[in-house]
Amino acid sequence: MGRVVGVALLLVLLALTLGVIERRIGREGPRRGRSARERGSDVLWWLFGAIVNEPLKQLALVVLVLVVGVPLLVGLELPVDREGLKLLFDRRFGLGALPGWVGAPLTLLALDLAGYAIHRLKHQGGLLWRIHAVHHSSESLDWLAAARSHPLDELTTTLLAVVPIVALGGRFEWLAWTTPLLALHGVLLHADVPWRYGRLGAWIVSPAFHRWHHARETPRAEGVNFGGIFTIWDRLFGTYHLPDRLPDETGVVEHVPEGFVAQLLHPLRRR
C-alpha cells in the first residue's frame, strides 16, 4: 500500500512540474492529444511498476548474485559457505576491490555499456522486440509514458545487463545515491520537451536525443540512440543521431493496443 501511495504522490508532483512545462513549451510540430484511455493505461503502468516490476527486479538481482556468483566462488577456489557468500554479496573482488572513487565510476560505465548492448539487442526483432515494443508504442510521447514498460522487458534488462556487473564484482551500493537521480532522468528523457542540455548533451543523453530513439522512422532500420545515461556508446558504435530538428512522429509501425491489459498480453499473443 505504501508503494501505491508513494507513486500516487510522485505522479501528482510530476504532473505539477513536468506536465506544466510540457504544456508551456511542448515539442516541435503539431501536438497530438492523448486519449483518456491511453493516459489511464499509463497511470496503471506506473502503479504496476511499483507493485510488480520493482520487487521482481530485486528478486532477480538476488538470484543473479547466486547463479553467477557461486560458480565464480568455485572458480576462484573460495569456499561456498557463509564467509564465501558474504564475500560474494559484498563483492569485495574485481571492481569491488578498488577504491570507491575509482570503482564507482567504472561500475556506472560498465552498467551503462551493458544497458546499451541489451537495449540494442531488443531492437533486432523477435520476441525481445515484441516485449520492448510496448514501451515504444506511445504516439504522443510524454513523461507519463515513461513507465510503460512490460515486466518481461524489465526482467530481461536485469538478467542480461546486470550479469557482467555481478561477474566483474561491481558494488551496487556505490550507485545507491544515483538511483533516484537516474530514475528521474529516465522520466525526463520521455518528456515532451526539446531540451538538448547544451554542450553537456554531447555526452549525456537528453530528451531530444532520446526522442529520436522513439521516432517512428530513423536513419537506421534497427534504430538509433540506445544509450541510457551516456552518449559515448552510440558515438563509438555508430548509432548516434541528433539533427537540429525533432522527429515528426514517435511510436511503432506495428499495432500495439491502448489498454493496459491488452498491452500486458500483447507480447504473448501470436502475430
C-alpha positions as CSV (number, residue, x, y, z in Angstrom):
1,M,0.0,0.0,0.0
2,G,2.9,2.3,0.8
3,R,4.3,1.9,-2.7
4,V,1.0,2.8,-4.3
5,V,0.7,6.0,-2.1
6,G,4.3,6.9,-3.0
7,V,3.7,6.5,-6.7
8,A,0.4,8.5,-6.5
9,L,2.2,11.4,-4.8
10,L,5.1,11.2,-7.3
11,L,2.6,11.3,-10.2
12,V,1.0,14.5,-8.7
13,L,4.4,16.1,-8.3
14,L,5.5,15.3,-11.8
15,A,2.2,16.5,-13.2
16,L,2.7,19.8,-11.5
17,T,6.3,20.2,-12.8
18,L,7.0,18.3,-16.0
19,G,3.3,18.4,-17.0
20,V,3.2,22.2,-16.7
21,I,6.5,22.6,-18.5
22,E,5.3,20.3,-21.4
23,R,2.1,22.4,-21.8
24,R,4.2,25.6,-22.0
25,I,6.9,24.6,-24.4
26,G,5.8,21.3,-25.9
27,R,7.7,19.9,-28.8
28,E,8.2,21.0,-32.4
29,G,5.5,20.2,-34.9
30,P,1.8,19.5,-34.3
31,R,1.0,18.0,-30.9
32,R,-1.5,15.1,-30.9
33,G,-3.7,14.8,-27.9
34,R,-3.8,11.6,-25.9
35,S,-7.0,9.8,-25.1
36,A,-8.2,9.4,-21.6
37,R,-7.9,5.6,-22.0
38,E,-4.2,6.0,-23.0
39,R,-3.4,8.2,-20.1
40,G,-5.3,5.9,-17.7
41,S,-3.3,3.0,-19.1
42,D,0.0,4.8,-18.4
43,V,-1.1,5.6,-14.8
44,L,-1.7,1.8,-14.4
45,W,1.7,1.1,-15.7
46,W,3.2,3.4,-13.0
47,L,1.3,1.6,-10.3
48,F,2.1,-1.8,-11.8
49,G,5.8,-1.0,-11.9
50,A,5.8,-0.2,-8.2
51,I,3.9,-3.3,-7.2
52,V,5.3,-5.8,-9.6
53,N,8.3,-4.6,-11.7
54,E,10.5,-3.3,-8.8
55,P,10.1,-6.3,-6.5
56,L,10.6,-8.6,-9.5
57,K,13.9,-6.9,-10.4
58,Q,15.1,-7.0,-6.8
59,L,14.3,-10.8,-6.6
60,A,16.1,-11.2,-9.9
61,L,19.2,-9.5,-8.6
62,V,19.4,-11.8,-5.6
63,V,19.0,-14.8,-7.9
64,L,21.7,-13.4,-10.3
65,V,24.2,-13.0,-7.5
66,L,23.7,-16.6,-6.5
67,V,23.6,-18.1,-10.1
68,V,26.5,-16.1,-11.4
69,G,28.4,-15.7,-8.1
70,V,28.5,-19.3,-6.7
71,P,30.3,-20.7,-9.8
72,L,32.6,-17.6,-9.6
73,L,33.5,-18.6,-6.0
74,V,34.3,-22.1,-7.1
75,G,36.4,-20.8,-10.0
76,L,38.3,-18.6,-7.5
77,E,38.7,-21.6,-5.2
78,L,36.9,-19.8,-2.4
79,P,34.7,-21.7,0.0
80,V,31.0,-21.8,-0.8
81,D,30.0,-21.2,2.8
82,R,28.8,-18.3,4.9
83,E,32.0,-16.4,4.6
84,G,32.2,-17.0,0.9
85,L,28.6,-15.9,0.3
86,K,29.3,-12.8,2.4
87,L,32.2,-12.0,0.2
88,L,30.0,-12.7,-2.9
89,F,27.2,-10.3,-1.7
90,D,29.7,-7.7,-0.5
91,R,31.5,-8.1,-3.9
92,R,35.0,-7.5,-2.5
93,F,36.7,-8.7,-5.7
94,G,37.3,-7.2,-9.1
95,L,35.8,-3.8,-9.3
96,G,34.6,-4.1,-5.7
97,A,38.2,-4.3,-4.5
98,L,39.0,-0.9,-5.9
99,P,38.8,2.3,-4.0
100,G,35.3,3.8,-4.3
101,W,36.4,6.8,-6.3
102,V,37.7,4.5,-9.0
103,G,35.3,1.6,-8.8
104,A,32.1,3.6,-8.6
105,P,32.5,5.4,-12.0
106,L,33.9,2.3,-13.6
107,T,30.8,0.3,-12.4
108,L,28.5,3.0,-13.7
109,L,30.2,3.0,-17.1
110,A,30.1,-0.8,-17.2
111,L,26.4,-0.8,-16.3
112,D,25.6,1.8,-19.0
113,L,27.6,-0.2,-21.6
114,A,25.7,-3.4,-20.7
115,G,22.4,-1.4,-20.9
116,Y,23.3,-0.1,-24.3
117,A,24.1,-3.6,-25.5
118,I,20.9,-5.2,-24.3
119,H,18.8,-2.3,-25.5
120,R,20.3,-2.6,-29.0
121,L,19.6,-6.4,-28.9
122,K,16.0,-5.8,-28.1
123,H,15.6,-3.8,-31.4
124,Q,16.8,-6.7,-33.5
125,G,13.3,-8.2,-33.7
126,G,11.7,-11.4,-32.5
127,L,10.2,-11.9,-29.0
128,L,12.5,-9.4,-27.3
129,W,11.3,-6.6,-29.7
130,R,7.6,-7.6,-29.2
131,I,8.1,-7.2,-25.5
132,H,10.0,-3.9,-25.9
133,A,7.6,-2.5,-28.5
134,V,5.1,-1.9,-25.7
135,H,7.4,0.8,-24.3
136,H,7.7,2.3,-27.8
137,S,4.0,2.3,-28.6
138,S,3.2,5.9,-27.4
139,E,2.4,8.0,-30.5
140,S,2.4,11.2,-28.3
141,L,5.4,10.7,-26.1
142,D,5.5,12.5,-22.8
143,W,6.7,12.0,-19.2
144,L,3.6,9.9,-18.3
145,A,4.5,7.3,-20.9
146,A,8.0,6.7,-19.4
147,A,6.6,3.9,-17.1
148,R,5.0,2.0,-19.9
149,S,7.4,-1.0,-19.6
150,H,6.4,-4.6,-19.7
151,P,7.6,-6.7,-16.7
152,L,9.4,-9.1,-19.1
153,D,11.2,-6.1,-20.6
154,E,12.4,-5.0,-17.1
155,L,13.3,-8.6,-16.2
156,T,15.3,-9.1,-19.4
157,T,17.3,-5.9,-18.8
158,T,18.0,-7.0,-15.2
159,L,19.0,-10.5,-16.2
160,L,21.2,-9.6,-19.2
161,A,22.6,-6.2,-18.3
162,V,23.5,-6.9,-14.6
163,V,25.2,-10.3,-15.1
164,P,28.5,-8.7,-16.3
165,I,28.4,-6.2,-13.4
166,V,28.0,-9.1,-10.9
167,A,30.7,-11.1,-12.6
168,L,33.1,-8.1,-12.5
169,G,32.4,-7.5,-8.8
170,G,30.6,-4.2,-9.2
171,R,29.1,-3.0,-5.9
172,F,25.7,-1.5,-6.4
173,E,25.8,0.3,-3.1
174,W,28.2,2.6,-4.7
175,L,25.5,3.7,-7.1
176,A,22.7,3.8,-4.5
177,W,22.8,7.6,-4.3
178,T,22.4,7.8,-8.1
179,T,19.3,5.6,-8.2
180,P,16.7,8.4,-7.6
181,L,18.6,10.7,-10.0
182,L,18.7,8.1,-12.7
183,A,15.0,7.3,-12.2
184,L,14.1,11.0,-12.6
185,H,16.5,11.2,-15.6
186,G,14.6,8.3,-17.2
187,V,11.3,10.1,-16.8
188,L,12.7,13.4,-18.1
189,L,14.1,11.7,-21.2
190,H,10.5,10.9,-22.3
191,A,9.1,14.4,-21.5
192,D,7.6,16.4,-24.4
193,V,10.4,19.0,-24.3
194,P,13.1,19.9,-26.9
195,W,16.0,20.1,-24.4
196,R,19.4,19.1,-25.6
197,Y,21.5,20.1,-22.5
198,G,23.8,22.4,-24.4
199,R,27.4,21.2,-24.5
200,L,26.7,18.6,-21.8
201,G,24.3,17.0,-24.3
202,A,27.3,15.8,-26.3
203,W,28.0,13.3,-23.5
204,I,24.8,13.0,-21.5
205,V,21.6,11.6,-23.0
206,S,19.0,14.3,-23.4
207,P,15.2,14.4,-24.1
208,A,15.9,15.5,-27.7
209,F,18.4,12.7,-28.1
210,H,16.1,10.0,-26.7
211,R,13.1,11.3,-28.7
212,W,14.9,10.2,-31.9
213,H,15.2,6.8,-30.3
214,H,11.4,6.7,-30.1
215,A,11.0,8.1,-33.6
216,R,8.8,6.1,-36.0
217,E,11.3,6.5,-38.8
218,T,15.1,6.6,-38.2
219,P,18.2,6.6,-40.5
220,R,19.0,3.0,-39.4
221,A,16.5,0.2,-39.6
222,E,17.3,-1.1,-36.1
223,G,17.0,2.3,-34.6
224,V,19.4,4.9,-33.1
225,N,20.4,6.4,-29.7
226,F,20.3,3.3,-27.5
227,G,22.3,4.9,-24.6
228,G,20.6,5.4,-21.3
229,I,23.0,7.7,-19.5
230,F,26.0,8.5,-21.7
231,T,26.1,9.1,-25.5
232,I,29.6,7.7,-25.8
233,W,28.5,4.2,-26.7
234,D,26.3,5.4,-29.6
235,R,29.2,7.5,-30.8
236,L,31.6,4.5,-30.6
237,F,29.3,2.0,-32.3
238,G,27.8,4.3,-35.0
239,T,24.2,4.7,-33.6
240,Y,24.4,8.3,-32.7
241,H,21.8,10.6,-34.4
242,L,20.9,14.1,-33.3
243,P,20.0,16.5,-36.1
244,D,18.8,20.1,-35.4
245,R,15.1,19.2,-35.6
246,L,13.0,16.8,-33.6
247,P,11.1,13.8,-35.2
248,D,7.6,14.4,-36.5
249,E,6.3,11.1,-35.2
250,T,7.0,8.7,-32.4
251,G,5.7,5.2,-31.9
252,V,6.0,1.9,-33.7
253,V,4.9,0.7,-37.2
254,E,3.0,-2.4,-35.9
255,H,-0.2,-2.1,-34.0
256,V,0.1,-2.1,-30.2
257,P,-3.3,-1.7,-28.3
258,E,-4.0,1.2,-26.0
259,G,-5.5,-0.6,-22.9
260,F,-3.2,-1.7,-20.1
261,V,-4.3,-5.3,-20.0
262,A,-4.1,-5.6,-23.8
263,Q,-0.6,-4.1,-23.7
264,L,0.4,-6.5,-21.0
265,L,-0.8,-9.5,-23.1
266,H,0.4,-8.1,-26.4
267,P,3.9,-9.8,-26.5
268,L,2.4,-13.2,-25.6
269,R,-0.1,-13.2,-28.5
270,R,0.5,-14.8,-31.8
271,R,1.5,-12.3,-34.5
